[in-house]
Amino acid sequence: MSRLTYVSTRGAAPELGFADVLLAGLARDGGLYVPSRWPSLTVGALERFAGMGYADVATEVMWPFVEGAIEADTFAALVADAYATFDSPEVVPFTDLGDGVWLAELFHGPTLAFKDVALQLVGRLFDHELRRRGERVTVVGATSGDTGSAAIEALRDRDAVDVFILHPAGRVSEVQRRQMTTVAAPNVHNVAVEGTFDDCQDLVKALFADEAFRDRRHLSAVNSINWARVMAQVVYYVTSTVRLTGGDGRPVAFSVPTGNFGNVFAGYGAQRMGTPVSQFVVASNRNDILTRFLTTGTMTIGEVQPTLSPSMDIQVSSNLERLLFEVYGRDGAAVAELMARFRAEGTVSVDAGRLDLLAEHWSAGRVDDAQTTATIAELHQRTGRLIDPHTAVGLTAALEARADERVPMVVLSTAHPAKFPDAVEAATGVRPALPPHLADLFDRPERYEVVANDYDVVRRLIDDTLDGAR
Ligand SMILES: *Cc1c(COP(=O)(O)O)cnc(C)c1O
């Protein structure tokens, strides 16, 4: 079969190969890249995977997406290296909660959130491709917490990349700040902006919009719309299914704490490749635009409300556009029109019948902070186990929306409880401890610059740093 190319969800950007999609992020027409077709797992692959380790399965599942852009041996080595950074030999260990409900622990990477699963690999792919091209880039990003530390850990000490991460001064938790600012790598630069997360995001957008600066510094991004991140997340839907069924064809259900929709869209990809998934539960907190959309077909933007699960405090879930593209029969012009209407009016409804495609497998649940706290407390009382608030949203929604008790339900556990110690302690009275590799986090020296919320100040800081004036 011919090699995969990638097309934009808005149908008006050039078709690209994997390496270009990796570095491009967003498509030139404002859309997101998706594979031009979904590859199929080969007959018997799932059963064969039952006897294999995570990195070997990952290499095989992702190979059709990268073939032609990288040598097979090199790719296998990068994948093995990426998952060797996890503190569990299984990479994604499982916990049995009883009644056929399981936790898939996605937080065993260096920064304790599931973003490491994708970013540890994407950082290595980035570095490999840039060296091959003999290029350097400056990665700039804004973070409200988890993404910044995962990106920093993935890109630290890489010769071809400088990374600048902007966070709102005083508005991220101390654990989150220290996970970013204690990384002593010469190519890592933390900037605390005297403003909000939205101010940080606006500054990053302004840096990208400044064409002279963007070209001079070769700006790049590793944000959640990057296709390679979705690709790496497809893998654990496959390994989870194999783990619970031996790959004999029986289905599994997944509940996914959802923000930008990248994680659950990866599950859709796994299903399209032939993984038997009978149900996706899209779990939201009080910011429930997705729940409302999936139940009514109408998407209406509201104010972002702060909750106990801040990594899901999002109103516009960028990766939903990838699912809309499928729901619209891969009609890029229709998706472009839909997104333009949403942007102009703040509300949009999909045509009647379009969501029928999702009726069989998709459900959604909204979980407020009180329910989140109750679930953390209840599980701790019953089993002695601590879970973080994002995982608790997923578990609560899973129990409410479960369609078939005979099908194993996998709740994706997206963060370590010690990443959100205040919420966990408030629910249980127990303060979760950081794992050994971060036990001295509060003793490590921090390094970051505090700057005014001012475009010229930030731009000059980046220029001066790269020119060695600091
Ligand atoms: C990023 C994040 C999410 C949301 O994932 P999406 O792919 O954006 O839907 C959920 N939980 C945690 C802990 C996260 O860091």
The ligand as a Gaussian input file, in Angstrom:
#p B3LYP/6-31G(d) Opt

LIG

0 1
 C       -4.221000      17.697000      29.328000
 C       -4.936000      16.937000      30.393000
 C       -6.256000      16.431000      30.201000
 C       -7.051000      16.717000      28.942000
 O       -6.595000      15.993000      27.836000
 P       -7.025000      16.398000      26.343000
 O       -6.218000      15.559000      25.444000
 O       -6.705000      17.862000      26.222000
 O       -8.494000      16.138000      26.213000
 C       -6.819000      15.669000      31.218000
 N       -6.161000      15.430000      32.373000
 C       -4.911000      15.897000      32.597000
 C       -4.246000      15.619000      33.907000
 C       -4.250000      16.654000      31.628000
 O       -3.001000      17.129000      31.868000

